Amino acid sequence: MRNPDIVIIGSGIGGATIAAGLAGSGASIVILERGERLTPTPQTRDTRSIFVDGYFRPKEMWRDAGGQPFNPGNYYYVGGNSKLYGAVLIRYRKEDFSEMEHFGGVSPAWPFAYEELEPWYSKAEQLFKVRGALGEDPTEPFHSQPYPFAPVPDEAPIARARAELKGLGLHPSSLPLGVDIDVWLAGGRTPWDAFPNTGAGKLDAESASLAAALQDSNIQLVTGATVERLEASPAGKSIDAVHYRRNGEAKFLSPKLVILSAGAINSAAILLRSAPSGLANSSDQVGRNFMNHNSAAMLAIDPRRINDSVYQKTLSLNDYYLSGGKGGRPLGNVQLLGKINGDILRSSVRLAPQFALDYMARHAVDWYLMCEDLPDPESRIMVDGAEIVMQWRRTNMQSLTDLAKVMRENLRACGYPIVLSRPFDKRTPSHQCGTVRMGNDPVTAPLDPWCRTFDHQNLFVVDGGFLPNSAAVNPALSIAAQALRVADHIRSTDLAS
Ligand SMILES: Cc1cc2nc3c(=O)[nH]c(=O)nc-3n(C[C@H](O)[C@H](O)[C@H](O)COP(=O)(O)OP(=O)(O)OC[C@H]3O[C@@H](n4cnc5c(N)ncnc54)[C@H](O)[C@@H]3O)c2cc1C
């Protein structure tokens, strides 16, 4: 293969979206993706295969800080983790770009304000055809463009839940979603959250960004290509080669520009494996500050009512996002989960009889509580040869405890006599971020505000790793918006030519 102008490593939200942003620039681009495209199979809409058998999980083991091996919920397909995502495409709140005092410490500021990223949030919403409504959520920041489509409709039990929460004086709002609900349901009457997308029902990194990028014949996707390391020039100022393995064969490319978008955990791992003390790591921050929201599932159960929703996931509640904790501390976001059933419950409650799980699921409205995890240098991704070691130090757990308490009271007041909650499994790094953060100071951050490494002039890192804080909302739209902003920066500065 001839050396292209740009190599992008990974076709997830970061990689595929920056490729879409660079389409039409005239640069020749190769995307190296370790996974293959997901295609429809009997398992793609089967809850037991997905949640109990872990059919789509990688055949890979990581280790936790105690040395315990685990199989991570980190997905390697064309489109990356977004193939299974809940398609909630929500902006960080304006306040998330400034320092914010939490129970567990201070959430750091971004190196720029919300207003700087806003135009690209709008572009990302257009690219992902986001369904949403303005004017319902008091924490919603300024939008220069309305959502391109009206919200996904609430099903009847959820319309009732919306009215009940409003009755308490709260402000439930329509979740912004990258879902074409008619197309999704035509493929099977299931929820979409954590279900693999093999068509156009979910707008994900493959069906939205990559599809747009591949309209440009200068952009080529190479699947089954696992990048092992980057090679720096002898003086160390730039990247000379990207080394990867395909069909067992070692290969390399030497582009002018390298964009590393392998996901927050794998991008850090690739940098750490590339040199004795890691590439792009003069700050010693690569792999550190690993964050992944503090979250819990909450089931509001009323034995007198049946929740016959198919997808359920259309409501969000941000009344406790900016305050609500003791001393006015922020708590977090509340949103619906995809509708659970007995099989899905079985994946976390192994011992209960199936009929009890089915009964509980049929009578429950299922919520997802999400609180900010703060950066801690000792919360880190490390490598041990080919293996990944995930030492996740949770922070700020008081927010989750308090959010669960206030929501339990609210849901009881709405008429659900039984409210159960359970924190999410530590081994699922769904909202991984922070491991190659951006900032203004090379002493404390590997990346500048354009996601370019301070140490190597032709290396960018564009994925969840760049996020300086985790906020308390889903990360994908913020990653996509910054990817489009960085693409425009690269175009305007002719870095690849
Ligand atoms: C079940 C689930 C539900 C979620 N729901 C939501 C949601 O509703 N809203 C939201 O905002 N976020 C959600 N997320 C999180 C969201 O999917 C991620 O934040 C987002 O996809 C991250 O994009 P990324 O580009 O940083 O990384 P990834 O998606 O991890 O993409 C990295 C890509 O790089 C490839 N890769 C990795 N290593 C290599 C290598 N060595 N060589 C070559 N290629 C490599 C991977 O295969 C992958 O394609 C969810 C995640 C999960 C798992």
The ligand as a Gaussian input file, in Angstrom:
#p B3LYP/6-31G(d) Opt

LIG

0 1
 C      -23.180000      -0.482000      25.659000
 C      -22.726000       0.944000      25.477000
 C      -23.670000       1.958000      25.460000
 C      -23.260000       3.278000      25.288000
 N      -24.207000       4.263000      25.164000
 C      -23.819000       5.534000      24.894000
 C      -24.781000       6.544000      24.627000
 O      -25.985000       6.313000      24.620000
 N      -24.333000       7.792000      24.353000
 C      -23.000000       8.104000      24.354000
 O      -22.651000       9.279000      24.163000
 N      -22.076000       7.154000      24.585000
 C      -22.448000       5.888000      24.822000
 N      -21.502000       4.908000      24.987000
 C      -20.108000       5.311000      24.910000
 C      -19.704000       5.567000      23.461000
 O      -20.010000       4.448000      22.688000
 C      -18.221000       5.912000      23.434000
 O      -18.001000       7.068000      24.224000
 C      -17.711000       6.198000      22.051000
 O      -18.109000       5.217000      21.144000
 C      -16.203000       6.305000      22.123000
 O      -15.685000       6.553000      20.851000
 P      -14.110000       6.518000      20.653000
 O      -13.830000       6.925000      19.263000
 O      -13.480000       7.252000      21.779000
 O      -13.670000       5.004000      20.900000
 P      -14.199000       3.523000      20.393000
 O      -15.616000       3.573000      20.150000
 O      -13.650000       2.617000      21.392000
 O      -13.462000       3.395000      19.007000
 C      -12.126000       2.959000      18.914000
 C      -11.945000       2.176000      17.632000
 O      -10.581000       1.819000      17.515000
 C      -10.458000       0.444000      17.199000
 N       -9.190000       0.002000      17.764000
 C       -8.891000      -0.206000      19.076000
 N       -7.613000      -0.602000      19.188000
 C       -7.090000      -0.631000      17.938000
 C       -5.828000      -0.964000      17.417000
 N       -4.819000      -1.353000      18.213000
 N       -5.626000      -0.913000      16.075000
 C       -6.642000      -0.521000      15.241000
 N       -7.880000      -0.206000      15.693000
 C       -8.088000      -0.245000      17.024000
 C      -11.681000      -0.186000      17.835000
 O      -12.012000      -1.422000      17.247000
 C      -12.736000       0.886000      17.604000
 O      -13.364000       0.750000      16.363000
 C      -21.880000       3.587000      25.158000
 C      -20.930000       2.558000      25.173000
 C      -21.341000       1.247000      25.324000
 C      -20.312000       0.165000      25.326000

